[in-house]
Amino acid sequence: LQQSRPCGRQPPAPPAGSAPGPARPGTKRLPRAIVVGVKKGGTRAVLEFIRVHPEVRALGTEPHFFDRNYHRGLEWYRSLMPRTLDSQITVEKTPSYFVTKEAPRRIFNMSRDTKLIVVVRNPVTRAISDYTQTLSKKPDIPTFEGLSFRNRSLGLVDTSWNAIRIGLYALHLQSWLQYFPLSQIHFVSGERLITDPAGEMGKIQDFLGIKRVITDKHFYFNKTKGFPCLKKSESSGLPRCLGKSKGRTHVQIDPEVIEQLRDFYRPYNIKFYETVGQDFRWE
């Protein structure tokens, strides 16, 4: 009798979006780790590689919560997440967070313990890759050279162009360091992710505090794409390479333009190396 429901009181309604039937194992949790950047650095590869780990569950799409959808609220954000067991970590990735001024504060307000992963790449090749992707969708855009400079003869680089601006890693990082210590931010080399994927993934697993399960045996090098692929994906026992757009041939750029941009980025790169205590050898 003590356990019976009082007359007239209705049972609590199930949460919106919950399907009837047997409950699936696990709980939807806010992410404990977020791949916050950078665009065209190798974030998709990191996500696909880390989700092979049995202790990691990752959201496959980019939710853009902390930049575009923040008004929807944390419960909306949580509802997008995969279900996890107590022993598993939830991860999401949205590369535009790194250059979104409000993102560090918003993530800090969600949880000051959030671990952040930033995949960085030589800012010049990153910009060319960014432009190549845009060109594939909008063939009539101006040339790379035209967008990169306000005045090329004077060497004035146009930092208002997003493809250039994203590569100013040292500047963007300052916003994050106002809220998170460096010990909570892990920097992945986009270059080494290609040449030594197991090595880079080993460091990520250490950073997340999980056992090194993903090793050399998980990868093979696809010569056609020029990129490492997984021998087995998370969802099947079949090999898994990144999509067709990954590893596309870059647009040919005048070597002098590349040299001018290297000169422009050099002081920012040095400042970045000094701040994070790591030399990425982009010179």
Salt bridges, closest charged atoms under 4 A:
GLU48 OE2 - ARG44 NH1 2.97
GLU48 OE2 - ARG51 NH1 3.38
GLU48 OE1 - ARG240 NH2 3.53
GLU62 OE1 - HIS64 NE2 3.32
GLU62 OE2 - LYS93 NZ 2.67
ASP67 OD2 - HIS64 ND1 3.01
GLU75 OE2 - ARG78 NH2 3.18
ASP86 OD1 - ARG29 NH2 2.40
ASP130 OD1 - LYS39 NZ 3.03
ASP130 OD2 - ARG126 NH2 3.00
GLU200 OE2 - ARG192 NE 3.16
GLU200 OE2 - LYS203 NZ 3.19
ASP206 OD2 - ARG212 NH2 2.64
GLU234 OE1 - ARG51 NE 3.26
ASP254 OD2 - ARG152 NH2 3.64
GLU256 OE1 - ARG152 NH2 3.64
GLU259 OE1 - ARG262 NH1 3.49
ASP263 OD1 - ARG266 NH1 2.83
GLU283 OE1 - ARG266 NE 2.74
